[in-house]
Amino acid sequence: MLGNLGTAELLIIAIVVLVFFGSKKLNELARGLGESTKEYKKIRRDFHSAVSEDKVETPTTVKNSAKVNKPSKEESKKGGDR
């Protein structure tokens, strides 16, 4: 996003912001931005840990739950009517 802006452009933007807001208001804005960033990172970290916990609890393999019964000796002698 700021990749196309050079040092001179960023300096001009900083001066305009300083003049527009004043130094006291600029400190308040920076503090609020820092707190917002901190809260965002905390929420993001909590979300990623919750998602990774769900991945751990989810089984990745399915066990064969269907059991195949072998025909008894009597059925194999009869030939079975299957």
C-alpha positions as CSV (number, residue, x, y, z in Angstrom):
1,M,0.0,0.0,0.0
2,L,2.7,2.5,0.9
3,G,5.2,0.8,-1.4
4,N,5.1,3.6,-4.0
5,L,5.7,6.4,-1.5
6,G,9.2,7.6,-0.9
7,T,10.8,9.2,2.1
8,A,10.0,12.7,0.9
9,E,6.3,11.9,0.4
10,L,6.0,10.3,3.8
11,L,7.7,13.3,5.4
12,I,5.3,15.7,3.7
13,I,2.3,13.6,4.8
14,A,3.6,13.6,8.4
15,I,4.0,17.4,8.5
16,V,0.5,17.9,7.1
17,V,-1.0,15.6,9.7
18,L,1.0,17.3,12.4
19,V,-0.3,20.7,11.3
20,F,-3.8,19.5,10.8
21,F,-4.2,17.7,14.1
22,G,-1.6,19.4,16.4
23,S,0.9,17.6,18.5
24,K,-1.5,16.9,21.5
25,K,-4.2,15.4,19.3
26,L,-1.6,13.4,17.3
27,N,-0.4,11.7,20.5
28,E,-3.9,10.7,21.4
29,L,-4.5,9.4,17.9
30,A,-1.2,7.4,18.0
31,R,-2.1,6.0,21.4
32,G,-5.6,4.9,20.2
33,L,-4.1,3.4,17.1
34,G,-1.6,1.4,19.2
35,E,-4.4,0.1,21.5
36,S,-6.5,-0.9,18.6
37,T,-3.6,-2.7,17.0
38,K,-2.9,-4.5,20.3
39,E,-6.6,-5.6,20.6
40,Y,-6.7,-6.8,17.0
41,K,-3.6,-8.9,17.5
42,K,-5.0,-10.4,20.7
43,I,-8.3,-11.3,19.0
44,R,-6.4,-12.7,16.0
45,R,-4.1,-14.8,18.3
46,D,-7.2,-16.2,20.2
47,F,-9.0,-17.0,17.0
48,H,-5.9,-18.9,15.6
49,S,-5.5,-20.8,18.8
50,A,-9.2,-21.8,18.9
51,V,-9.0,-23.0,15.3
52,S,-5.8,-25.0,15.9
53,E,-7.4,-26.6,19.0
54,D,-10.4,-27.7,16.8
55,K,-8.0,-29.2,14.3
56,V,-6.3,-31.2,17.0
57,E,-9.6,-32.6,18.4
58,T,-10.9,-33.6,15.0
59,P,-9.9,-37.2,14.0
60,T,-8.1,-37.3,10.7
61,T,-8.7,-41.0,10.0
62,V,-11.9,-42.9,9.8
63,K,-11.9,-46.3,11.4
64,N,-13.6,-49.1,9.7
65,S,-16.9,-49.4,11.7
66,A,-18.5,-52.0,9.4
67,K,-17.6,-55.5,10.4
68,V,-18.1,-58.3,7.9
69,N,-19.2,-61.5,9.3
70,K,-17.7,-64.6,7.8
71,P,-20.1,-67.3,6.9
72,S,-20.4,-70.1,9.4
73,K,-19.3,-73.7,8.5
74,E,-22.9,-74.7,8.0
75,E,-23.6,-71.9,5.6
76,S,-20.5,-72.7,3.6
77,K,-21.5,-76.4,3.4
78,K,-25.0,-75.4,2.1
79,G,-23.5,-73.2,-0.5
80,G,-25.5,-70.2,0.7
81,D,-28.5,-68.7,-1.1
82,R,-27.0,-65.2,-1.4
